[in-house]
Amino acid sequence: MTKSFVLKEYIFTFIFWLVLAIVLWCNFQITTEKYLAMIQTVIITVSSFTFTHFLTNKLLPKALREKKMKRFLVQVVMVIFILSLIFAVIFTYLEVAPKEQLPQSFSDQLPFLWKGFYMSLPASFLINGAACGIKFYKEHGRIERDHILLQQAHLENQLKLLQDQINPHVVFNILNHIHILMKTDTQLADYLLLKFSDILRYQLYHCNENLVFLNKDIEHIQNLVEVEKLRWGNELDVRVTWEMTNKKLFIAPLLLVTFIENAFKYVCRLPGYKGYIEISCKEENNTLYFCVENSYSDRAIHKKKDGTGGIGLQNVQKRLKLQYPDSHDLKIETNNNVFKVTLILKLSDNNE
């Protein structure tokens, strides 16, 4: 809480009670002496401020934190009754010339006190109701701001954790393949190494923000697909389609790469069978249509316990819910040894 905010709150509180005191004095001085009206005003204002300050600055924040508003309502009623009793005593005894002659016996004075108490209830209720309403509004706003900040920090930490969980098997496989090529085809190994450096550079230096340019993220995916195609050669049939009309849109980094990694990881490579992977990426009217389809074998998936529902896809689903809660449609289908992922994503043209 900044100093300026605290100063404004103090000024507002001072003006509230000053206005109340002026209104009370203007009403009292009509029916009684001015000095006595001043005394009545001071006593009522000080007592009201003391009780309502305790109510709004001690009891109300505690009730909101502990979520015990029923207990707070009981406390409000008690404070209203106490203030009404104080007002009744003032109106009954603090008069220069009482409008009605008070009996000598205290028991006979009780009807006058009861009348003053009854007539003071609305004023006490309005004073406490206004003070509590203003304080409740400010406390509720503060709690909401703190909750939003805490939720935002939690989401950022969770997104960072999910983003950092990059499947390391791709890195190891590519490095091993480059190591083998260094002995047989140094030119191809050099080309793969350059592409692989571009992949790592993007993951290390361009993925620290919440959103990145779509063309950069697609370029990263294209590099990964090209490296995988060179690794597997004729063992796989890889077909890709890229239709990007506006590459300057923004997207969450590394959101699509898991689908590519899973396709190459779980594609069927059984002896005598040539697996296939088909990738389609199209942008139209600020909407991304992304589809990855690959063949797979029940036997191969059975051997890999993490299968098609591994942590990679789970992380992507969590990220989509966090970053695109109402602007994505993800479908994961498995049918006739074909695994297909379809994602429709509404993109933004700014990085906020």
C-alpha positions in Angstrom: 0.0 0.0 0.0 1.6 3.3 -1.1 1.9 6.4 1.1 -0.4 8.4 -1.3 -3.1 5.8 -1.0 -2.9 5.9 2.8 -3.0 9.7 2.8 -6.1 9.7 0.6 -7.8 7.3 3.0 -7.0 9.4 6.0 -8.3 12.6 4.3 -11.5 10.8 3.2 -12.1 9.6 6.8 -11.4 13.0 8.2 -13.9 14.7 5.8 -16.5 12.0 6.5 -16.5 12.6 10.3 -16.1 16.4 9.9 -19.2 16.5 7.7 -21.1 14.3 10.2 -20.1 16.5 13.1 -21.2 19.7 11.2 -24.6 18.1 10.4 -25.2 17.0 14.0 -24.3 20.5 15.4 -26.6 22.2 12.9 -29.4 20.1 14.1 -28.7 20.3 17.8 -28.2 24.0 18.0 -31.7 24.6 16.7 -33.3 23.1 19.9 -30.6 23.9 22.5 -27.8 26.3 23.5 -24.9 26.5 21.0 -22.3 25.5 23.6 -24.4 22.6 24.7 -25.0 21.6 21.1 -21.2 21.6 20.7 -20.7 19.3 23.7 -23.4 16.9 22.4 -21.8 16.9 18.9 -18.3 16.3 20.3 -19.5 13.4 22.6 -21.6 11.8 19.8 -18.9 12.2 17.2 -16.0 10.9 19.4 -18.0 7.9 20.7 -19.3 7.1 17.2 -15.8 7.3 15.7 -14.3 5.2 18.5 -16.8 2.4 18.1 -17.0 2.4 14.3 -13.2 2.7 14.0 -12.9 -0.5 16.1 -15.6 -2.1 14.2 -14.3 -1.3 10.7 -10.6 -1.5 11.2 -10.3 -4.4 13.6 -13.4 -6.6 13.5 -14.4 -6.2 9.8 -10.9 -7.1 8.3 -10.7 -10.0 10.7 -14.1 -11.3 9.7 -13.3 -11.0 6.0 -10.0 -12.9 6.4 -11.6 -15.7 8.5 -14.8 -15.6 6.5 -17.0 -15.2 9.6 -19.4 -12.6 8.6 -22.3 -13.9 10.7 -20.2 -13.2 13.9 -19.4 -9.8 12.5 -23.2 -9.0 12.0 -23.7 -9.9 15.7 -20.9 -7.5 16.6 -22.4 -4.7 14.5 -25.8 -5.1 16.2 -24.1 -4.9 19.6 -22.2 -1.7 18.6 -25.4 -0.1 17.3 -27.2 -0.9 20.6 -24.3 0.5 22.7 -24.1 3.7 20.6 -27.9 4.1 20.8 -27.7 3.8 24.6 -25.0 6.5 24.7 -27.1 8.8 22.5 -30.1 8.2 24.7 -28.2 9.2 27.8 -27.0 12.4 26.1 -30.4 13.3 24.8 -32.1 12.6 28.1 -29.7 14.2 30.6 -27.6 16.7 28.7 -30.2 19.5 28.3 -30.2 23.1 29.7 -33.9 23.1 30.2 -35.3 19.6 29.6 -38.4 19.5 27.5 -40.0 17.1 30.0 -39.4 17.2 33.7 -37.5 14.1 34.7 -38.7 12.2 37.8 -36.4 11.9 40.8 -36.3 8.1 40.8 -34.1 6.3 38.2 -36.7 3.6 37.6 -39.2 6.3 36.7 -36.6 7.8 34.2 -36.3 4.5 32.3 -39.2 5.3 30.0 -37.4 8.5 28.9 -34.2 6.5 28.3 -36.1 3.9 26.4 -37.7 6.6 24.2 -34.3 8.1 23.6 -32.8 4.7 22.8 -35.6 3.8 20.4 -35.2 7.2 18.6 -31.4 6.9 18.4 -31.4 3.5 16.7 -31.9 4.8 13.1 -29.1 7.4 13.6 -26.7 4.8 15.1 -27.6 2.3 12.3 -26.9 4.9 9.6 -23.6 6.0 11.0 -22.3 2.4 11.5 -23.9 1.2 8.2 -22.2 4.0 6.2 -18.8 3.5 7.9 -18.9 -0.3 7.5 -20.1 0.0 3.9 -17.2 2.2 2.9 -14.7 0.1 4.7 -16.2 -3.1 3.3 -15.9 -1.7 -0.2 -12.3 -0.8 0.3 -11.4 -4.1 2.1 -13.1 -6.1 -0.6 -11.3 -4.2 -3.3 -7.9 -4.8 -1.5 -8.6 -8.5 -1.1 -9.6 -8.8 -4.7 -6.4 -7.0 -5.8 -4.2 -9.2 -3.6 -6.0 -12.3 -4.9 -5.5 -11.3 -8.5 -1.8 -10.6 -7.9 -1.4 -13.9 -6.2 -3.3 -15.8 -8.9 -1.2 -14.0 -11.6 2.0 -15.0 -9.8 0.9 -18.5 -9.4 -0.1 -18.8 -13.1 3.2 -17.3 -14.2 5.1 -19.8 -12.1 3.0 -22.7 -13.3 3.4 -21.6 -16.9 7.1 -21.3 -16.5 7.3 -24.8 -15.0 5.2 -26.3 -17.8 7.2 -24.4 -20.4 10.5 -25.7 -19.0 9.4 -29.3 -19.1 10.8 -29.9 -22.7 11.1 -33.5 -23.6 14.8 -34.2 -23.5 14.7 -37.4 -25.6 14.6 -35.3 -28.8 17.9 -33.6 -27.8 19.6 -36.8 -27.0 18.5 -38.5 -30.2 19.6 -35.7 -32.4 23.0 -35.4 -30.7 23.5 -39.2 -31.1 22.5 -39.0 -34.8 25.0 -36.1 -35.4 27.7 -38.1 -33.6 27.1 -41.0 -36.0 27.0 -38.8 -39.0 30.4 -37.2 -38.1 31.9 -40.5 -39.1 30.0 -41.1 -42.3 28.7 -37.8 -43.7 30.3 -34.8 -42.2 28.5 -32.3 -44.5 25.1 -33.6 -43.4 26.3 -33.7 -39.8 27.4 -30.0 -40.1 24.0 -29.1 -41.6 22.1 -30.9 -38.8 24.3 -29.3 -36.2 23.4 -25.8 -37.5 19.7 -26.6 -37.5 20.0 -28.0 -34.1 21.8 -24.9 -32.8 18.9 -22.8 -34.2 16.4 -25.0 -32.3 18.4 -24.6 -29.0 18.9 -20.9 -29.5 15.2 -20.4 -29.9 14.4 -22.4 -26.8 17.1 -20.7 -24.7 16.8 -17.0 -25.8 13.4 -16.4 -27.4 11.0 -18.2 -25.1 11.4 -16.1 -21.9 8.3 -14.0 -22.7 4.6 -15.0 -22.4 4.1 -14.5 -26.2 6.4 -14.6 -29.2 5.9 -13.9 -32.9 4.0 -16.6 -34.7 6.6 -16.7 -37.6 9.4 -17.3 -35.1 7.6 -20.2 -33.4 6.6 -21.8 -36.8 10.2 -21.4 -38.0 11.3 -23.3 -34.8 8.9 -26.1 -35.6 10.0 -26.2 -39.3 13.6 -26.6 -38.1 12.6 -29.5 -35.8 10.6 -31.2 -38.6 13.5 -30.9 -41.0 16.0 -32.3 -38.5 13.7 -35.3 -37.8 13.1 -35.9 -41.5 16.8 -36.0 -42.1 17.3 -38.3 -39.2 14.8 -40.9 -40.3 15.2 -40.5 -44.1 13.2 -43.1 -46.0 12.0 -44.9 -42.9 9.2 -42.4 -42.5 6.8 -40.6 -44.9 6.6 -37.0 -43.7 4.2 -34.6 -45.4 4.0 -31.0 -44.2 1.8 -28.0 -45.3 2.4 -24.5 -44.2 -0.1 -21.7 -45.1 0.7 -18.6 -43.1 -0.8 -15.3 -44.3 0.0 -13.2 -41.2 3.1 -14.4 -39.4 3.3 -11.3 -37.2 0.7 -12.6 -34.8 1.6 -13.7 -31.3 1.5 -17.1 -29.8 2.6 -18.7 -26.5 6.2 -20.1 -27.1 6.7 -23.9 -27.5 3.0 -24.6 -27.4 2.9 -26.6 -30.6 6.2 -28.3 -30.5 5.0 -31.1 -28.1 2.6 -32.3 -30.8 5.5 -32.6 -33.3 7.7 -34.4 -30.8 5.0 -36.9 -29.9 4.3 -37.6 -33.6 7.9 -38.6 -34.3 8.3 -40.4 -31.0 5.2 -42.6 -31.3 4.9 -43.0 -35.1 4.9 -46.7 -36.1 8.3 -48.0 -37.2 7.6 -51.7 -37.1 9.6 -53.9 -39.5 8.0 -54.1 -42.9 5.8 -51.1 -42.3 6.5 -47.5 -43.3 4.9 -45.1 -40.9 3.7 -41.7 -41.8 3.4 -38.2 -40.3 1.2 -35.5 -41.7 1.5 -31.9 -40.4 -0.8 -29.1 -41.5 -0.5 -25.5 -40.2 -2.8 -22.8 -41.5 -3.5 -19.2 -40.3 -6.6 -17.4 -41.4 -8.3 -14.4 -39.9 -6.1 -14.4 -36.9 -7.0 -18.0 -36.2 -4.5 -20.9 -36.3 -5.6 -24.3 -37.6 -3.0 -26.8 -36.6 -3.3 -30.6 -37.2 -0.8 -33.4 -36.7 -1.6 -37.0 -37.7 0.6 -40.0 -37.4 0.3 -43.8 -37.7 1.0 -45.9 -34.7 1.0 -49.5 -33.6 -0.8 -50.9 -30.5 2.2 -53.1 -29.8 4.6 -50.1 -29.9 2.4 -48.0 -27.7 2.0 -50.9 -25.2 5.7 -51.1 -24.8 5.9 -47.3 -24.0 3.9 -47.0 -20.9 3.6 -43.2 -21.1 2.0 -43.6 -24.5 -0.1 -41.0 -26.2 -1.4 -39.6 -23.0 2.1 -38.7 -21.6 3.1 -35.7 -19.6 3.9 -33.7 -22.7 0.3 -33.6 -23.9 -1.0 -33.0 -20.4 1.3 -30.0 -20.1 0.0 -28.6 -23.3 -3.6 -29.0 -22.2 -2.8 -27.2 -19.0 -1.1 -24.4 -20.8 -4.0 -24.0 -23.1 -6.5 -23.8 -20.2 -4.3 -21.2 -18.5 -3.3 -19.0 -21.5 -6.2 -19.5 -23.9 -9.1 -20.4 -21.6 -11.9 -19.3 -24.0 -10.1 -19.2 -27.3 -9.0 -22.7 -28.2 -10.4 -26.0 -29.3 -8.3 -29.1 -28.9 -9.3 -32.5 -30.2 -7.2 -35.7 -29.7 -8.5 -38.7 -31.7 -7.3 -42.3 -31.9 -8.9 -44.5 -34.5 -7.7 -47.4 -36.7 -4.1 -47.0 -35.6 -4.1 -43.3 -36.4 -3.4 -40.7 -33.8 -4.6 -37.2 -34.7 -4.4 -33.9 -32.9 -6.4 -30.9 -34.1 -6.0 -27.5 -32.5 -7.9 -24.3 -33.4 -6.4 -21.3 -31.7 -7.5 -17.7 -31.7 -4.4 -15.6 -31.9 -3.6 -12.0 -30.8 -2.1 -9.3 -32.8 -0.4 -7.8 -29.7 1.9 -9.2 -27.1 -0.2 -8.3 -24.1 
